[in-house]
Amino acid sequence: MTLAISLLSPAFSASPPKAGEKCTSLGKQQTYKNYRYTCSRKSGKLVWGKGIAVKKETSSAAAPTPTSLPSPSPIPSTNSTPKSQPTLSPTPTQSLAPTPFIEKFDWSKTRSTDLGFLNEYENWCQEEKDLQGSLKQIESAYLNYSRCSGIYRVAKYELGILRPQTLESKSSNDLPIAQCQIPEPANSRTVRGFTTLFESGRRDYFARNIVPGPKMKIQVIPIYSSDSAAPVNEPSVDYKAYLDFLSEWAKYSSDGESSVEMRIPKEYLRFSNKLSEYGLYHEKSHSHPDHVRFVSDLVRDVDSKIDFTGANGVIVVVPPGTPLQSFQQGTLKGFNTSEGRIDSGSSMYPLTLTELNSIKFANFIVPYWWLHEMYHSGVGFDDHYGDKTNNVNSEHGLGLWTLMSNWGGDLSAWEKWIVGFITDSQVHCLKSDETNTRWIAPSSVKTKEKKLIVIPISKHKGIVIESIRPAGLYYKIPVKSNGVLIYVVDLEQPGHGFGMKLVLPTNRNPNPNNFFLQEGTFREGESVVILGNRISIVESGTFGDVIKVERT
């Protein structure tokens, strides 16, 4: 796994940082006497937080402790990795100032939120700083095609020990959790809420097809044919970047029990017919005759060579270099194997990075989009981009937030709860006619703490509140987007892309630049009135946000 370089500009001051004393820049850090201090907002003021001990580096010859700096040392470019930390000579006549440091972010490890979040990007399209191997090749090809990068990694954080100073009201006031499991109407053809009103067979179908989910076993079917490229490597080598991304995100996202398995044969299996005969295509339904025929012929050819026992999802791939027009992404269902029926499946574009302009949905070569499309084909989640006009005065949906929007970031906390990544014990279910103050941790950070506030309004409508930080698939959001997402789930609203709508701040422009509704989050000290409830952000920090809900 590669290392990401983060350049954190130090805030220079005339004296060492002390917990509770004033600081000048939210999120800035200083290290003094082996303690790292973070500037955070408390009661509306910027102050240094409690110092966190950091490991002191050792070497064969201990370096002297600097007592001062003549001036800040230049910070090297992110385009190169420094060989070592520069040695800074003390100047006795000057007071102590913190030493500039370059912090390395190891994408393979989980970082404590107490060390702060690394806001290194401004939007989803900004080029990655340290991709290598096949991921870099994918990004380069897609950048050349669309001038947009995409999302390729999972920024893993676990909640540290820092906690808010604001006192919560008693959680015993929470409603029974079932009252906040807002159900999808029985006749709905999509899933935006809980499936409790579906008839029993459809509920069982949903439970079997939570893919990707905290408990999933995906069977990859690698095939080749007379009109595909010839196999060169093992399929697990060709598609390692994609499968690792899916597996890593699913395991990290689960705060409860997790069992994630990706199974793939050691070689591509021969498919009797030409791939191009079936016209697999994203905009065709799984019930299209071409897709149905492909699934039947595929099972005929591979069933005897693959043990499908326990699998609840299928991904079909072909060798890299296969023409993109010959084998496109398409929803597939009804794999009637010898070991049982599998309902959730999808074909995926080959890892072919040329002629991207020959297909309509070239973005599907980015690993992130495998997740998005699998949630359509498996769980049945809908898109959340509203009427797609990108107009704040229209049905804007969730803008470009969340995995199920046009680019977005992580899966919404509401949907994580539906599929089981977030547990019932992590949800505050609040009455709409009481005053309550609750703390929630960032929705994309690993923790057992509460992550979600739901306020039921009616049988099919509620207010949902979650805390957003640059963790998980949100690692490319800018600093100004850190905050609280408030949205209304209205499951009686029909239409593709509808049913979840972001509540927007009224004191500033929520859509200044970079991506639609970029600053649709609420910050500390801000509030909004929605559906008779005033929602206020009382305190914010690396721990998440404290929210006050009161009836107006």
C-alpha positions in Angstrom: 0.0 0.0 0.0 1.3 3.4 -0.8 1.8 6.3 1.5 0.0 9.6 1.1 1.9 12.8 2.0 0.0 15.4 3.9 1.6 18.8 4.4 0.2 20.5 7.5 1.2 24.1 7.8 2.1 25.0 11.4 0.7 28.0 13.1 3.6 29.9 14.6 3.2 31.7 17.9 5.3 33.4 20.4 4.7 30.8 23.1 4.1 27.1 23.3 0.4 25.9 23.0 -1.5 25.3 26.3 -4.9 23.5 26.6 -7.7 26.1 26.8 -5.7 29.0 25.5 -6.6 31.0 22.4 -5.4 29.8 19.0 -6.0 31.3 15.6 -6.8 28.6 13.0 -9.3 25.8 13.3 -7.8 22.4 12.8 -4.2 23.6 13.0 -1.8 21.4 15.0 1.4 22.1 17.0 3.7 19.6 18.6 5.5 20.7 21.8 7.5 18.4 24.2 6.1 15.3 22.5 2.5 16.4 22.8 0.4 17.4 19.8 -2.2 20.1 20.3 -5.1 20.7 18.0 -6.9 24.0 17.6 -10.7 23.4 18.0 -13.8 25.5 18.6 -15.2 25.5 22.2 -18.2 27.7 23.1 -17.7 29.7 19.9 -14.0 30.4 20.6 -10.9 28.9 19.0 -8.8 27.3 21.8 -6.0 24.6 22.0 -7.3 21.2 23.0 -5.7 18.8 25.4 -2.3 17.7 24.2 -2.1 14.1 22.8 1.2 12.3 23.5 3.1 11.4 20.3 5.8 8.8 20.0 9.2 10.3 20.2 11.5 9.2 17.3 14.7 7.6 18.2 18.0 7.2 16.3 21.6 6.1 17.0 22.3 9.7 17.9 19.6 11.6 19.6 18.8 14.9 17.9 18.9 18.1 20.0 15.6 19.6 21.1 15.1 22.9 19.2 14.6 25.9 21.3 13.7 28.3 18.6 13.5 28.9 14.9 14.8 31.8 12.9 11.9 31.4 10.4 9.6 28.8 9.1 11.3 26.2 6.9 9.8 25.9 3.4 7.3 23.1 2.9 8.3 20.8 0.1 5.9 20.1 -2.9 3.5 17.2 -2.7 5.0 16.0 -6.0 8.0 14.6 -4.2 8.7 12.7 -1.1 11.4 14.1 1.2 14.1 11.6 2.2 14.2 12.8 5.8 12.9 15.4 8.2 15.2 18.5 7.9 17.3 19.3 11.0 16.5 22.8 12.4 19.2 24.7 14.2 18.2 26.5 17.4 18.8 30.2 17.9 19.0 31.0 21.6 17.9 34.6 21.2 14.4 33.7 20.0 11.5 32.1 21.8 10.3 28.6 21.1 8.2 28.0 18.1 6.9 24.6 16.8 8.9 22.6 14.3 7.3 22.2 10.9 6.6 18.5 10.2 5.4 16.4 7.3 2.9 13.8 8.3 2.6 10.6 6.3 -0.8 9.2 5.9 -0.7 5.4 5.6 -3.8 4.4 3.7 -3.4 0.8 4.9 -3.8 1.8 8.6 -6.5 3.3 10.7 -5.8 6.8 12.1 -7.2 8.2 15.3 -9.5 11.3 14.9 -7.6 12.8 17.9 -4.8 13.5 15.4 -7.1 15.5 13.2 -8.5 14.9 9.7 -6.4 15.5 6.6 -8.4 17.9 4.4 -6.1 17.7 1.4 -8.6 18.1 -1.5 -11.3 20.5 -2.7 -13.6 18.2 -4.6 -14.1 14.8 -6.1 -12.5 15.7 -9.4 -9.1 16.8 -8.0 -6.2 14.6 -9.0 -5.0 12.2 -6.4 -1.6 13.0 -4.9 0.0 9.6 -4.5 -1.8 6.9 -6.5 0.4 4.2 -8.0 0.0 1.0 -10.1 -3.3 0.1 -11.8 -5.2 2.8 -9.8 -3.0 5.5 -11.2 -3.4 4.1 -14.7 -7.2 4.2 -14.3 -7.1 7.7 -12.9 -4.8 9.0 -15.7 -7.1 7.5 -18.4 -10.2 8.9 -16.8 -8.6 12.3 -16.2 -7.6 12.4 -19.9 -11.2 11.6 -20.9 -13.2 13.8 -18.4 -10.8 16.1 -16.6 -12.1 14.5 -13.4 -10.3 12.1 -11.1 -12.8 10.3 -8.9 -12.5 8.3 -5.7 -10.1 5.4 -5.3 -9.3 4.8 -1.7 -10.8 4.5 1.8 -9.5 7.0 4.4 -9.8 4.9 7.6 -10.3 6.7 10.9 -11.3 5.4 14.4 -12.9 7.7 17.0 -10.3 8.8 19.5 -10.8 9.8 23.2 -11.6 13.5 22.6 -15.2 14.2 23.5 -17.5 17.3 23.4 -17.7 19.7 26.3 -21.4 20.3 25.9 -23.6 18.2 28.2 -26.2 16.0 26.4 -29.8 15.7 27.7 -30.6 12.1 28.8 -30.7 9.5 26.1 -33.4 7.8 28.0 -35.8 10.3 26.4 -35.2 8.6 23.0 -38.2 6.9 21.4 -38.2 3.1 20.7 -36.0 2.6 17.7 -38.8 1.0 15.6 -40.5 4.4 15.5 -37.6 5.8 13.5 -37.3 2.9 11.0 -39.4 4.9 8.5 -40.9 2.4 6.0 -41.0 2.5 2.3 -44.6 2.4 1.0 -45.7 -1.2 0.2 -46.1 -0.4 -3.5 -42.8 1.3 -4.0 -40.5 -0.1 -6.6 -37.3 1.2 -5.0 -35.7 1.2 -1.6 -35.2 4.5 0.2 -36.5 3.4 3.6 -37.0 0.3 5.6 -38.8 -2.7 4.0 -41.1 -3.6 6.9 -44.3 -2.9 4.8 -43.2 -5.1 1.9 -44.9 -8.5 1.6 -42.9 -11.3 3.2 -41.4 -12.7 0.0 -40.1 -9.3 -1.0 -38.6 -8.7 2.5 -36.8 -12.0 2.2 -35.5 -11.0 -1.2 -34.2 -7.8 0.2 -32.5 -9.5 3.1 -30.7 -11.9 0.7 -29.4 -9.2 -1.5 -27.8 -6.7 0.8 -24.7 -6.4 -1.4 -22.5 -4.7 -0.7 -23.2 -5.1 3.0 -21.6 -6.0 6.3 -22.2 -9.7 5.6 -21.7 -10.6 2.0 -20.0 -13.3 -0.1 -19.4 -12.2 -3.7 -18.6 -14.7 -6.4 -16.6 -13.3 -9.2 -17.1 -15.0 -12.6 -14.1 -14.3 -14.9 -14.8 -15.3 -18.5 -13.3 -15.0 -22.0 -14.7 -15.7 -25.4 -13.8 -15.5 -29.1 -14.4 -11.8 -29.2 -12.7 -10.8 -25.9 -9.1 -10.1 -25.3 -7.0 -13.2 -24.5 -6.3 -13.8 -20.8 -2.8 -13.0 -19.7 -2.8 -12.8 -15.9 -4.9 -14.4 -13.3 -8.2 -12.5 -12.9 -7.4 -11.9 -9.3 -4.4 -9.9 -10.5 -6.2 -8.0 -13.2 -9.0 -6.9 -10.9 -7.3 -6.7 -7.6 -7.6 -2.9 -7.3 -11.4 -3.2 -7.7 -12.0 -6.1 -5.4 -9.7 -4.7 -2.7 -11.6 -1.4 -2.8 -15.0 -3.2 -2.4 -13.8 -5.4 0.3 -11.9 -2.8 2.2 -14.8 -0.3 2.2 -17.4 -2.9 3.3 -15.2 -4.1 6.2 -14.3 -0.6 7.3 -17.9 0.7 7.1 -19.4 -2.0 9.4 -19.6 -0.9 13.0 -21.3 -4.2 13.9 -20.6 -7.8 12.9 -18.8 -8.1 9.6 -18.2 -11.0 7.2 -16.9 -10.0 3.8 -15.6 -12.5 1.3 -14.6 -12.0 -2.4 -14.2 -15.3 -4.2 -12.6 -15.6 -7.7 -11.3 -18.6 -9.7 -7.6 -18.8 -10.6 -8.2 -18.5 -14.3 -10.7 -17.1 -16.8 -13.4 -19.6 -17.9 -14.2 -20.2 -21.5 -17.6 -18.7 -22.6 -19.2 -20.4 -25.6 -20.8 -17.5 -27.3 -19.6 -14.1 -28.4 -19.9 -11.4 -25.7 -21.1 -8.9 -28.2 -24.2 -11.0 -29.1 -26.0 -9.9 -25.9 -25.7 -6.2 -26.0 -25.2 -5.9 -22.2 -26.0 -2.3 -21.3 -26.4 -0.1 -18.2 -29.8 1.3 -19.2 -31.4 -2.1 -19.9 -33.3 -3.7 -17.1 -32.2 -7.0 -15.6 -35.4 -8.4 -17.2 -34.4 -7.4 -20.7 -34.3 -10.6 -22.9 -30.7 -10.0 -23.7 -29.7 -9.9 -20.1 -31.8 -12.9 -19.1 -30.4 -15.0 -22.0 -26.8 -14.0 -21.0 -27.3 -15.1 -17.4 -28.8 -18.5 -18.5 -26.0 -19.1 -21.0 -23.3 -18.0 -18.4 -24.6 -20.4 -15.7 -24.7 -23.2 -18.3 -21.0 -22.7 -19.1 -19.6 -22.1 -15.6 -21.8 -23.9 -13.1 -19.8 -27.1 -13.1 -16.6 -25.2 -12.6 -17.6 -22.9 -9.7 -19.0 -23.7 -6.2 -21.6 -21.0 -5.6 -22.4 -22.2 -2.1 -23.3 -19.3 0.2 -22.8 -16.5 -2.4 -25.3 -13.7 -2.4 -23.8 -11.6 -5.2 -22.1 -12.1 -8.5 -19.7 -9.9 -10.5 -18.9 -10.9 -14.1 -15.6 -9.7 -15.6 -13.6 -10.3 -18.8 -9.9 -9.8 -19.6 -8.5 -6.3 -19.8 -8.2 -5.1 -23.4 -11.6 -6.4 -24.4 -13.4 -3.7 -26.4 -15.6 -1.6 -24.1 -18.5 -1.8 -26.6 -18.5 -5.6 -26.4 -19.0 -6.0 -22.7 -20.6 -3.2 -20.7 -22.0 -2.8 -17.2 -25.4 -4.2 -16.8 -27.7 -5.4 -14.0 -28.0 -9.2 -13.9 -30.4 -11.4 -11.8 -31.6 -14.9 -11.5 -28.4 -17.1 -11.4 -29.9 -20.5 -11.0 -26.9 -22.5 -10.0 -26.5 -26.1 -8.7 -25.9 -24.6 -5.2 -29.0 -22.4 -5.3 -30.3 -19.2 -6.7 -28.4 -15.9 -6.6 -30.5 -12.8 -7.3 -27.9 -10.0 -7.2 -25.4 -9.5 -9.9 -23.7 -7.2 -12.4 -21.4 -7.3 -15.4 -18.6 -4.8 -15.2 -16.6 -2.9 -17.8 -13.3 -4.6 -18.7 -10.1 -2.8 -17.5 -9.6 -1.3 -20.9 -8.3 2.2 -20.7 -8.5 3.2 -24.4 -11.3 4.6 -26.5 -13.3 5.8 -23.4 -15.2 8.2 -25.6 -16.7 5.2 -27.5 -19.1 4.5 -24.6 -21.7 6.5 -22.7 -20.8 5.5 -19.1 -17.0 5.6 -19.1 -17.0 6.7 -15.4 -17.8 3.0 -14.5 -14.1 2.2 -15.0 -13.5 4.0 -11.6 -13.7 1.5 -8.7 -16.1 3.8 -6.8 -18.8 3.2 -9.4 -18.7 -0.5 -8.9 -20.1 0.2 -5.4 -22.8 2.6 -6.8 -24.0 0.2 -9.5 -24.1 -2.8 -7.1 -26.4 -0.9 -4.8 -28.8 -0.4 -7.7 -28.6 -4.1 -8.8 -28.5 -5.6 -5.3 -30.2 -3.6 -2.6 -32.4 -1.6 -4.9 -31.2 1.9 -3.7 -32.3 4.8 -5.8 -30.3 7.8 -7.0 -30.5 11.0 -4.9 -29.8 13.8 -7.4 -33.4 15.1 -7.5 -34.4 16.6 -10.9 -30.7 16.9 -12.0 -31.0 20.6 -12.7 -28.5 21.5 -10.0 -30.8 24.3 -8.9 -31.0 25.2 -5.2 -34.6 26.5 -5.8 -35.7 23.2 -7.3 -35.9 19.6 -6.3 -32.2 19.3 -5.7 -32.2 16.0 -3.8 -28.9 15.5 -1.9 -27.0 17.5 -4.5 -23.7 15.7 -5.2 -23.5 14.4 -1.7 -23.4 10.6 -0.9 -22.5 7.5 -2.9 -26.0 7.4 -4.6 -25.7 10.8 -6.2 -23.9 11.7 -9.4 -20.4 11.8 -7.8 -21.0 12.1 -4.0 -18.9 10.5 -1.4 -19.8 7.9 1.1 -23.1 6.0 1.5 -25.5 8.1 3.6 -25.8 7.2 7.3 -29.5 6.6 6.7 -28.7 3.9 4.1 -25.9 2.5 6.2 -28.5 1.9 8.9 -30.9 0.3 6.4 -28.3 -2.3 5.2 -26.8 -2.9 8.7 -23.4 -1.1 8.6 -24.8 1.2 11.4 -26.6 -0.7 14.2 -29.8 0.2 16.0 -27.8 1.1 19.1 -26.1 3.9 17.1 -29.2 5.8 16.4 -30.9 8.5 18.4 -34.7 8.4 17.8 -36.1 11.8 19.0 -39.6 13.2 19.5 -40.4 16.2 17.4 -42.2 18.0 20.3 -39.4 17.9 22.9 -36.1 19.7 23.4 -33.1 17.3 23.2 -29.3 17.8 22.8 -27.4 14.8 21.3 -23.9 14.1 20.3 -23.2 12.1 17.1 -19.8 10.9 15.8 -18.8 11.4 12.2 -20.8 8.9 10.0 -17.7 7.6 8.1 -15.5 7.1 11.2 -15.1 3.6 12.8 -16.8 3.6 16.3 -19.6 2.1 18.3 -20.8 5.5 19.4 -24.1 7.1 18.1 -23.9 8.3 14.5 -27.4 9.2 13.5 -30.3 11.3 14.7 -33.8 10.6 13.2 -36.9 12.6 14.0 -40.1 10.9 12.7 -42.6 13.3 11.4 -45.3 11.0 9.9 -45.5 7.4 8.8 -43.3 7.9 5.7 -41.5 11.1 6.5 -38.7 12.1 8.9 -35.7 14.3 9.5 -32.3 12.7 9.4 -29.1 14.3 10.8 -25.5 13.0 10.4 -22.0 14.4 11.0 -19.6 14.7 8.0 -15.8 14.7 8.1 -13.2 13.7 5.4 -13.2 10.0 6.4 -14.1 6.9 4.4 -15.1 7.9 0.9 -15.5 11.5 1.9 -11.7 12.1 2.0 -11.9 14.6 -0.9 -14.3 17.1 0.7 -12.9 20.6 1.4 -12.5 22.0 4.9 -15.6 24.2 4.5 -17.7 21.1 3.8 -17.0 19.6 7.2 -20.1 19.8 9.3 -23.6 18.4 9.6 -25.9 17.1 6.8 -29.6 17.6 7.5 -32.1 16.0 5.1 -35.7 15.1 4.9 -36.7 11.5 4.0 -40.1 11.7 2.3 -40.9 8.2 1.0 -44.3 9.1 -0.4 -42.7 11.4 -3.0 -42.6 9.5 -6.3 -40.1 9.7 -9.1 -36.6 8.5 -9.8 -34.0 10.5 -7.8 -36.6 11.9 -5.4 -37.5 11.1 -1.7 -34.4 12.4 0.0 -33.7 16.2 0.1 -31.0 18.2 1.7 -32.0 21.0 4.1 -29.8 24.0 3.1 -28.3 26.8 5.3 -30.1 30.1 4.8 -27.3 32.4 6.0 -24.8 31.7 3.2 -24.5 30.3 -0.3 -24.5 26.5 0.0 -23.2 26.2 -3.6 -20.1 28.5 -4.0 -18.0 26.3 -6.3 -16.4 22.9 -6.9 -19.4 20.6 -6.6 -23.2 21.1 -6.3 -24.2 22.0 -2.7 -20.6 21.8 -1.6 -21.4 23.8 1.5 -24.8 22.3 2.2 -23.4 21.3 5.6 -24.2 23.2 8.8 -21.4 24.5 11.0 -21.1 25.2 14.7 -23.3 28.1 15.8 -25.7 27.7 12.8 -29.3 26.6 12.9 -32.3 26.0 10.7 -36.1 25.5 11.1 -37.6 22.6 9.2 -41.0 20.9 9.6 -41.6 22.7 12.9 -38.2 21.8 14.5 -35.3 24.1 15.1 -32.0 22.2 14.6 -28.9 23.9 16.0 -25.2 22.9 15.9 -24.0 23.5 19.4 -20.4 22.2 19.3 -18.1 20.7 16.6 -14.8 19.0 16.7 -12.9 15.9 15.6 -15.3 13.9 17.7 -18.3 15.0 15.5 -21.1 17.4 16.4 -23.5 18.2 19.2 -27.0 18.8 17.9 -29.9 20.6 19.7 -33.4 19.8 18.5 -36.3 21.9 19.8 -39.9 22.5 18.7 -40.6 25.9 17.4 
